[in-house]
Amino acid sequence: MTIDLGGARKVLVVGNFGNGNTGDEALLARALTELGAETEVSVLSRNPRLVEWTHGVAARPMTAVSFAAGLRWCDAVLVVGGGMFGSGLPPLVRLLPTVVEATHRAGRATFYLAVGVYPGTPKPVLRRLRSAAMFGRLTVRDELSARTLGVPVPVVGDLALDLPPAPRETAELALAGAGVDATSPLLLLSLKALPDANHMAALRDTCLEAAHRWRHLGGEVAGLALSTHADYGLGLGHRDAALIADLGLGLPVIGPQLPPALAKAVVGRASGVLGLRLHALVFAAGMGVPFAGFDWEEKSKAFLTEHGGTVLGSAADWVDSTVVVAR
């Protein structure tokens, strides 16, 4: 994959970055590797210091004033990320398709990389993304996004699939530090909050069933927290780590705030990954680890369909087949 920004040398990168979500940081990390060392980058971010520490690039706060200053500074705007037009995001991010198209008309080229465009995307957003597609300035992350747009557009897949993982030894240290016995087949559970109580109950019951069965077969179970906050504007009690603790199994927890390459390497040390966080599944697919999830969100449904993951029915059956493979 290459990113052709038409010779731009100063690029303002925009997305849901610095928000404590390892998946979003993985998208940024992969995009930065494609921009090249000669490109001067500034990232619009919720937490500029965190982004600068994680990625080694300049960052600026996600405010209207900072955004305007970034537009004056840059030659091009690069919007990176999945389904970033829903609830729970700052107004500036939700309105970016409108804002950046205006900046394009003012002389700033605007590009969209690996964007998720799913049923329910607001019509004004669809119009502006289709306009970007006509100029070759839009790629999407999956076939469902391409069908939703209804116009020819390159499908690049999830960027984090090709993100280089951290060294194996680093992952083993992280697991040991969390109290994980990585000498036994390891199941990683990745929970995430949804506003649907029935889905949350099903997620909890499935994870419990899988954990008990995996342990019964002699394996180790741990939680993988990929976000510091709950999605959909839910409260602190719905964070990934809190949901793992609520299982009542006393599981060790790896994360959150894992650098993306380390998170991918940790997943690579597992024998199976089960859960709802999309990038737990993405990292598993990228590392060749069996994975299973739920098709409750459009982006997860698209990923499971395109990459051969298991849509969970019987957790016990999936565990039995996965442990056999692991051994």
N, C-alpha and C positions, 0 to 999 in steps of 0.2 A: 504494500500500500504506500502511495506517495500523496502528499498534499501539495497541490499546485495552487499557489496564491498569486499567481501572475507577477512574480518578481517582487512582491512586497517584502520589505526588510524590517518594518516595525509592525508587530501584530498584537492586537488586543484580543486575548483569549477569554471567552465568557462561558460560564456554566455554573453548575451548583457545586462549586469548589470551596474548600475550607469549612465544610459543614460537618466534619466528623464522619463522613460516609466513605468507606474504603473503596466501594465500587466507583463512585464519582472520581476519586483520586486516581484510580487505575485508568480511567478514560483519559484524564489529563496527562498522566505519565506516558501513556502510549502515544498520544497526539504530539507531545513535546519531542519524542524521539524522531518523529517524521518531519518536524519543521526544520531541523538542521541547525548546526552550531552557528551559522552565519546570520540566523534570524534573531532579532532582538524582540523579546517577549515580555509582555506585562499581562498578568492574570487578574481579572476582576473577581474578587473573592469575598466570602463572608468573613474569613479570618486570614488576612494577608500574611501575618507572621507564620502561621501554620503552613500555608502554602509555600512560602519561601524556604522554610526549614525542610519540608518534605521533598520539594522538587528542585530547589536551587535556582529559582527564577524570581524575577521581580513580581510583586503583586500589589494591588491597590484595593481599597475597601469598596464594597458593593453599595455605593450611594450614587444618587443622580449627579452630584457635583463631580465625584471621581470618574464616573462614566463619561461625562462630557469632556473632562480633561483628557481621558484616555483616547477619546475619539479625535481630539485635536492633535494628539501625539502620533497616532498610528497611521499606517498606510492601508491596513485591512483589519477587519473584525472576523474572528473565527469562533463560531458558536459550536461547542462540543457537548455531546451528551445524549442521553436517552429520551424518555418521555418527560420532558422538562416543562410541560405546559399545564400541569394539573394544579390542584390545591396544595397548600402547605409550603409553597415557595414564595420568596419575596416578590412584590409587584413588579420590580424592575426585571426580574427573570421572566415572569409570566408574560410581560409585555414586550420582551425583546424582539419577537418577530416584527412587531410594528415599528419599534424604535430603530432597529438596524436597517430596515428597508428605507426608512427616511434618511439614514446616514448614507446609504448607498446612493440615493438620489443626490446627496450633497457631495458625492465624490469619493466616498469610502467604500471599497469593495467589501462585500459581506459573504462569508462562506459558512455552510452548515455541515458539520462532520458527524456521521454516525448518529443521526437524530432518530428517535423513536416517534412515529406518527401513528397513533392508534385510533380506533373508533371512539368518538367522543371529543376528539381534538376540536377546539373552537373553530368555526368557519373562517373568521378573519385570519387565524393562524394558518389554516390550510391554504388560503388564497396566497399568502405571502411565501409560504414554502414552495408552492407550485411555481410561483414566479421565479424564485431562486433556482428551481430545477431547470427552468427553461434556459437559464444562462450557464448551466453546468456548475452551479455553486452549491449543490446539495447532494449529500449521500445519506443513506438511511442504514439502520442497523439490521433490518430483517425484511423478509419478503412481505410480511403482513403490513409493515409500514409502506412499502412500495405499492401494495394493492390499495391501501387506504388513500394514498395521494392520488392514484389513478393516472399518473403520468410517468413516462420512462425516467428512471433514476437509478444510479448505481447502488447496489447493496454491498456494503463493506463488512457486515457482520459486527460482532461486538469487539471493540478494540482490545479489550483485556485478554482475549483468547491468545493473542500473540505477544503479550507483555512478558519480557524475560523475568523468570522468578529469581529470588535471592538464592544464594548457595544453600545446599542441603543442610550443611552444618549449622547455619544460622537458624533455619527452621527447627532443627532439633533442639537448639538452645532455647528457643521461644517455647516449645512444647514442654521441655523440662522445667523451665521457669514457672509455667502454669500448673505444674504438678501432674502432667500427663505421662502415662507409661506408654511410650511409643513402641515398645517391643512387642505388644499385642496388636492384632488388627484393630485399627482405630476408626470409629464412626464419629463424624462431626455433625452436630445438629446446628442449623442456622435458622433461628426464629426471627420473625418480624411481625410487627403489629399491623392489623387491618381493622377498619371500622366495623366490619361485619362480625358480630358475636358468634354466629354459627361457624364461620370459617375459623375463628380463633379457637373455638372449642375443638373443632376437628383437627387443627394443627397440633394442639396440646395432646390430644388423645393419640394421634399418630406418632408423635415424637416419643411419648411414654411407651407405647407398644414396641416401637423400634428399639429404644434404649434397653428395655427389659429383655427383649429377645436377643439383642447383640451381646449383652452381658452374659446371658444364659449360655451362649455359645462360646464364651471365653474371651470376648473382645473388650476393648476399652472404649468408653464413650466420653466425649467432651463437647462443650458448646463453643461455637464460633460467633463472636459478636463483631459485626461489620459496620455498625453505626453507633454513634454516641447518643442519638436521639430517635424518637419514634416518628415514623412517617404519618402523613395525613393529619398533622397537627395534634396528635394524641400526646398525652402527658408523659412525665418522666417514668411513671410506673409501667409504661409500655415499651421502654427501651429494650434492645436485644438482650442485654445481660440480665435485666430484670425478668424477662420472659423465661430465660433459661433457668434462673434461680427459682421461679415459680413452679417449675416442674417437680421440685421437691426431691431431686435425686442427688443433690450435692455435687453436681458436675463441675469439674474444672472448666474455666472459661479462658479462651484465648481472644485477646482484643478487649475493647475496640482500639481505635487509633493505631492500627497496624499500617505501616507503609505498604503500599499495594504489592510490591514485589515479595515482601515477606509473607503477606497474607496468602499469596498464590503458592509460595513454597510450602507453607504450613499445610494447605489443602493437599498439596502433592504428597505429603507424608501420610495421608489418610488412606484407608481402604474403602471408604464410602462416605458420601456426603448427602444429607437429607435436609431439606428445608425450603424456606420461602424467599430468602434474600437472593435476588437474581445473580449477583456476582459470586456467591458461594457456588452456584451451579456453573457459572462461567469459568471460574478458576478450576473447578473439577474437570470440566470438559477440556480445558487447555492442558491439564496435567495428566489426562488419561485415567482419571479416577471415576468409578461408577457413581452416578448421581441420580437422585429422585427428587421431585418437587410437585408443586400443585399448579394447575392451570387457571388459577383464580384471577390473575392479572394478565393483561394482554401481552406485556413484554415477556413474562415468564412462559406463557403459553406458546408464544412464537419461538422462543429459544428452545424449549423442550421438544417442540415439533421438528425444528431444523437440525438439532444436534443429538437426537436419539436418547434423550433422558427419559426416565420412567415417570409417568404421571401416577402418583401414588393411589393405589387402591388398598391392597392388603400390605401393611408395613411388614408383617411377619414373613410373608412370602418373599418380599424384596430383600429383607435381611438375610434369609436363608440362602438365597441365590448369590448374594453379594459376598457373604462370609466364605462360601465355597470358593469363589473366585479369588478372594484375598489369600486363602490358604494354598 
